Every structure is written in C-alpha cells, then in structure tokens.
Amino acid sequence: MESVTIKDIAKRCNVAVSTVSRAINNHPDINPETRRKIMKVIEENNYIPNNSAQNLKKSVSKTIGIVIKGADNQMFAKMRPVLVEGIAQYDYDSYMEYVSISGDEIRDALRLVKEKRLKGLIFLGGNHNRTEEELKSIPVPFVMCTVDMEEAVPKELYSSVSVDSYQESYRMVDYLCSKGYRKIVIFTGSRGDESVGRLRLNGYKDALAAHHIEADEQRIWYSQDWAEDVFSMANGYRLGKKLVESGIEFDCVYAVADSIAIGAGRALLESGVKIPQECGLAGFDGLDETVYYHPSITTMQQPVKKMAEEAVRILFSMLHKGEANQHRIFPCELAERESTMK
C-alpha cells in the first residue's frame, strides 16, 4: 500500500514514530519484541521505508540523515527522539549514523548521502574547525547542531543551532569563583579535542584570569586521547579516582559534561570527599540525572528540546522553501543546586 506512511505504522503498533524508525534502522536500544511487532505490521501493509528502497529507481527518497559523533553522549540521547519525531512531521524518514570520536563526520556524511540518497543532514556533535572546502563538498542542505564553528568560516556556508560553549563555560566558572572556590579542577575532553571541550576549557581559563587566579596545568585534566567514552560517567569516574590519588589540592571539580560530573561525583564520594562541604561539583548540559543525583549537581542547562526542534525547522525551511542558511544561538540556564551550596 503506497499510501501507508511511517506515521500510519506507528499508530497501528501503538508506538512513537521514533520507535518505528529505530526498528527499521535496527537500532540497538529497541526491545527485540517491539521490533518484531513493528516489522510484522510493516510486512503486512507492504510498507517500504524510504531508506530501504534505494534500489527501486522509481521511488523517491525522503530521508534525512542524523550523523552523531559520540555514541555515549547522554545529551544526544535526549535529542535523538525529538529529531526523529520532528522529521516525521514532514513525512520524511530518518537514518542515524554513529561516528567514532576519532572519525570524520563529514566524510561519513558524504558516503551516506550517496548510499541512502539523503535529502538533508543534521550533525549532532563534531569538530568546529572545518574548512570552507569541506563544507562546500556537502551536496544537500545541512544543519550543525551543538557545534560551534570557527569564526573564520563564512556563515553563509552552513546552518547551525548551538549554545555559546565558551561564554556559558566562562559564566559557570565565574559563578564558581563567586562562591569562593579558588582551586577549581576541570575535567575536559582530550588534548586533541577541537570541539566543545576546547571551547569550554578556554572559557574556564579566561574566567579564572578575570578573578586573578592562574590556570594551573595540574588542575586541567584531559580525557584519554580519542577515547570513545569521553562524555560518559565511566570517564568521569576514572578521572575522579585519579584526581584523588594524585594528591593535588582542589576545592571544586568542574566537568565539561554532566555525565562526566556524575561519574566524578561517585568517585569523590567513594574516596571520602564530602560534596559540597569539602569540594564543589559542577557540570554542563542539564541532564535530568543531575536533579536526582545526591547531592543534586549544579549545571549549565542547554535547552536541548528547543535546539533539536529548531534544527529540524531550519533544515526544512531550506528544503521546502529554499531559504538561506540560518544560525540560532540559545542561552543556557545556570541551575544552582546542592553540589555548590557550601
């Protein structure tokens, strides 16, 4: 039945459109029984997903690629279903591709455009030091979501939705200094990080300088180079354990991602460090888990749902209306919680 759409399949299975999309793409985070149920309904209704019909020359592909750099990034996990649902509202399918931390998201995107005949792309994460040539090589409309591109790159070459990682990180560290913290350790990305990790590190350094505090290299803790779990609780736990064992003096830990902060908090508490009495703890992103962690964690909240919705809106304004590239920077909200209330 050519008239059957992905929304029809979702309704008949009593599941979300994003669940149908994950079943079609054989995504690992879907229940096997749910997937079997969905695939049975798809077969019964002769529904052909657009991203599976690439060999049918008469079919018209209506698929948007979502290229995700960093499978362990919990913030991206919150954005994925919003993107899928938003794309489905335009009666398009979505195809997700995960890229390793050391991988090249643009190279992989170019391959996907050819293989899946994609009509557009949304990048979740990625390097911000891209060249004009690389951006010009992408043959379909695309939006960089959560990626702060270098100022030198002409803005007419791409669309973007992000927060100001440098400025918001500066604001967080400025707040920590105002609370009386002076020996602030930062848990950041790898030394080769050319994305938000570097920008948030720069914000940390400049905020310390504004308070006449020297950025001690011993208090800058990088993640392992090209580790796939940089933005994870496991990485934060490892860094926290190593920090305690190092003997370095510190009165606060600021992690460039909430997931890292949660893992670090566990390591500190296990080692007998009291939060916030002996050490403050702060993160960045606004994950729900930070509210329910004990003590609750101070964080810089990104409006992830609004950002994902805006990325979809911008993409389809280019696809359907022929509009020019657009840029949207969202403000963050500093959520002060128990972990810094000493």
C-alpha positions in Angstrom: 0.0 0.0 0.0 1.8 3.1 -1.3 -0.4 5.3 0.9 0.9 3.9 4.1 3.3 6.2 5.9 5.7 5.7 8.8 3.1 7.6 11.0 0.4 5.0 10.0 2.7 2.2 11.0 3.4 3.9 14.4 -0.3 4.3 15.0 -1.1 0.7 14.2 1.6 -0.5 16.5 0.7 2.0 19.3 4.3 3.3 19.4 6.1 6.5 18.7 7.3 7.3 15.2 10.8 7.4 16.5 10.4 3.8 17.7 9.4 2.7 14.2 12.4 4.5 12.8 14.7 2.7 15.2 13.2 -0.6 14.3 13.7 0.0 10.6 17.3 1.0 11.2 17.9 -1.9 13.6 18.9 0.4 16.4 20.3 -1.4 19.4 18.2 0.4 22.0 14.9 -1.0 20.9 13.2 -4.0 22.6 13.5 -7.1 20.3 9.8 -8.0 20.8 8.8 -4.4 19.9 10.9 -4.6 16.8 9.4 -7.9 15.7 5.9 -6.5 16.2 6.7 -3.4 14.1 8.4 -5.3 11.3 5.4 -7.7 11.1 3.0 -4.8 10.7 5.3 -3.3 8.0 5.3 -6.5 6.1 1.5 -6.9 6.4 1.0 -3.4 5.0 3.6 -3.6 2.3 5.3 -0.5 3.7 8.6 0.3 2.1 10.8 2.6 4.2 12.4 5.3 2.1 15.9 4.5 3.3 15.4 0.8 2.4 14.1 1.4 -1.1 17.4 2.8 -2.6 17.4 0.1 -5.3 14.0 0.9 -6.5 14.7 3.5 -9.1 11.1 4.7 -9.3 10.9 5.5 -5.6 11.8 9.0 -4.4 14.0 9.0 -1.3 12.6 11.1 1.5 15.2 10.5 4.1 17.2 12.8 6.5 20.5 11.7 7.9 21.3 12.3 11.5 25.1 12.0 12.0 26.0 11.5 15.6 29.6 11.9 16.8 29.9 10.3 20.2 27.6 7.4 20.9 28.0 7.8 24.7 26.9 11.4 24.8 23.8 11.4 27.0 22.7 14.8 25.8 22.5 13.5 22.2 20.4 10.6 23.5 17.8 13.2 24.7 17.9 15.0 21.3 17.5 11.9 19.0 13.8 11.2 19.5 13.0 14.9 19.2 14.8 15.0 15.8 13.1 11.8 14.6 9.6 13.0 15.6 10.2 16.4 14.0 11.5 14.9 10.8 8.5 12.5 10.7 6.1 15.5 10.9 7.3 16.4 7.4 6.6 12.8 6.3 10.3 12.1 6.0 12.2 9.1 7.4 15.4 9.5 9.3 18.6 7.4 9.2 21.1 7.6 12.1 24.8 7.1 11.7 27.2 7.0 14.7 30.7 8.3 14.1 33.6 7.5 16.4 35.3 10.3 18.4 38.4 9.9 16.1 36.3 9.7 13.0 35.5 12.2 10.3 31.8 13.0 10.4 31.8 14.9 7.1 33.5 12.1 5.2 30.9 9.6 6.6 28.1 12.0 5.8 29.2 12.3 2.1 29.2 8.5 1.9 25.7 8.3 3.4 24.3 10.9 1.0 25.3 8.7 -1.9 24.3 5.3 -0.3 21.0 6.4 1.1 20.2 9.2 -1.3 19.6 11.6 1.6 17.8 14.8 1.1 19.4 16.6 4.1 21.6 16.2 7.1 21.7 17.1 10.8 25.0 16.8 12.5 25.0 16.1 16.3 28.4 17.0 17.6 31.6 17.3 15.6 34.7 19.3 15.1 34.3 23.1 14.8 37.5 23.8 12.8 36.1 22.7 9.4 37.4 24.3 6.2 35.3 26.1 3.5 36.1 23.3 1.1 34.8 20.6 3.4 31.5 22.4 4.0 31.1 23.2 0.3 31.5 19.5 -0.5 28.3 18.6 1.2 25.7 18.4 -1.6 22.5 18.6 0.4 21.1 21.1 3.0 22.5 20.5 6.5 22.4 21.9 10.0 25.3 21.7 12.5 23.5 21.1 15.9 25.5 21.7 19.1 28.6 22.6 17.0 30.3 26.0 17.4 32.1 26.6 14.1 35.2 28.7 13.9 34.6 32.4 13.3 36.8 32.3 10.2 34.3 30.0 8.4 31.8 32.1 6.4 28.4 31.7 7.9 26.6 31.6 4.6 28.2 28.1 4.0 26.3 26.3 6.8 23.4 26.4 9.2 23.8 25.9 12.9 22.0 25.6 16.2 24.0 25.7 19.4 24.8 27.5 22.6 27.9 29.6 23.1 30.1 27.0 24.8 32.9 29.4 25.5 30.7 32.1 27.0 28.5 29.7 29.0 31.5 27.9 30.4 33.0 31.3 31.4 29.8 32.1 33.1 29.8 28.8 35.1 33.4 29.3 36.3 32.7 32.9 37.1 29.9 31.7 39.3 32.1 29.1 41.0 34.7 31.8 41.7 32.0 34.0 43.2 31.1 31.1 45.6 34.7 31.3 46.9 36.2 28.4 45.0 39.9 29.0 44.1 41.4 25.6 43.3 39.0 24.5 40.6 39.9 21.4 38.6 38.4 21.0 35.2 37.6 17.6 33.6 37.6 18.2 29.8 38.0 16.4 26.5 41.2 15.0 25.1 44.2 17.2 24.2 43.3 16.9 20.5 39.6 17.9 21.1 38.6 20.5 18.5 35.0 20.8 19.6 33.1 21.9 22.7 35.7 20.5 25.1 38.3 23.1 23.9 35.8 26.0 23.9 34.7 25.2 27.5 38.3 24.8 28.6 39.1 28.3 27.1 36.1 29.7 29.0 37.4 28.1 32.2 40.9 29.7 31.7 39.6 33.2 30.9 37.1 33.2 33.8 39.9 32.3 36.3 42.1 35.0 34.8 39.3 37.5 35.3 39.3 36.6 39.0 43.1 36.9 39.1 43.5 33.1 39.5 46.3 31.4 37.5 45.1 28.4 35.5 47.4 25.7 37.0 48.1 23.0 34.4 48.0 20.4 37.2 44.3 21.2 37.6 43.5 20.7 33.9 42.6 17.1 33.5 42.3 15.8 29.9 40.4 12.7 28.9 42.3 9.9 27.2 43.1 10.8 23.6 40.4 9.6 21.2 38.6 7.5 23.9 35.2 6.6 22.7 33.6 7.2 26.1 34.9 10.7 26.8 31.4 12.1 27.5 30.4 9.3 29.9 30.0 8.6 33.6 32.7 5.9 33.3 35.2 8.5 32.1 34.3 10.9 34.9 34.7 8.1 37.5 38.2 7.3 36.2 39.2 10.9 36.2 37.8 11.4 39.7 39.7 8.4 41.1 43.0 9.6 39.5 42.5 13.1 40.9 42.1 11.9 44.5 45.1 9.6 44.1 47.2 12.4 42.7 47.4 14.3 45.9 46.8 17.6 44.1 44.9 20.2 46.2 41.4 21.1 44.9 38.2 22.6 46.3 35.9 22.1 43.3 35.6 19.9 40.2 34.0 21.4 37.0 33.3 18.9 34.3 32.5 20.0 30.7 29.6 17.5 30.6 27.1 16.4 33.2 27.8 12.7 32.5 31.4 13.3 33.4 30.4 15.2 36.5 28.1 12.4 37.7 30.9 9.8 37.4 33.4 12.1 39.1 31.0 12.7 42.0 30.7 9.0 42.6 34.5 8.7 42.7 34.9 11.6 45.1 32.2 10.3 47.5 33.7 6.8 47.4 37.1 8.3 48.3 35.6 10.1 51.3 35.5 13.6 49.8 32.3 15.3 51.0 30.3 17.3 48.5 29.8 20.2 48.9 31.4 20.6 52.3 34.9 19.8 51.1 34.6 20.0 47.3 32.1 21.7 45.0 30.9 19.9 41.8 29.5 21.4 38.6 28.7 20.1 35.2 27.4 21.3 31.8 24.3 20.2 29.7 21.4 19.9 32.1 20.8 16.2 32.1 17.8 15.0 34.2 20.1 12.8 36.2 21.7 15.8 37.8 18.5 16.7 39.6 18.1 13.2 41.2 21.8 12.6 42.0 22.7 13.1 45.7 23.7 15.8 46.2 22.0 17.3 43.2 24.5 18.8 40.8 24.9 22.4 39.7 24.9 22.6 35.9 24.5 24.8 32.9 21.3 23.7 31.3 21.1 23.6 27.5 17.5 23.8 26.0 18.0 20.5 24.1 14.4 20.0 23.0 14.2 23.5 21.6 17.6 23.1 19.9 16.5 19.9 18.2 13.2 21.3 17.1 14.9 24.4 15.7 17.5 22.2 13.8 14.6 20.4 12.1 12.7 23.7 11.3 15.8 25.3 9.8 16.6 22.2 7.7 13.1 22.0 6.2 12.9 25.8 5.6 15.8 25.2 3.3 14.5 22.0 1.7 10.9 23.2 1.1 11.2 27.0 0.9 14.6 27.4 -0.5 15.6 29.7 2.4 19.3 30.6 3.0 21.4 29.2 5.8 20.4 30.3 9.3 22.0 30.4 12.7 20.5 30.2 16.1 22.3 30.5 19.5 20.3 29.5 22.5 21.1 30.8 26.0 21.7 28.4 28.8 20.3 28.5 32.3 22.6 28.2 35.3 20.9 25.8 37.6 22.4 26.1 41.1 22.0 23.0 43.2 23.2 21.3 46.3 26.7 20.4 45.0 27.9 24.0 45.2 25.9 25.2 48.2 28.6 25.0 50.8 
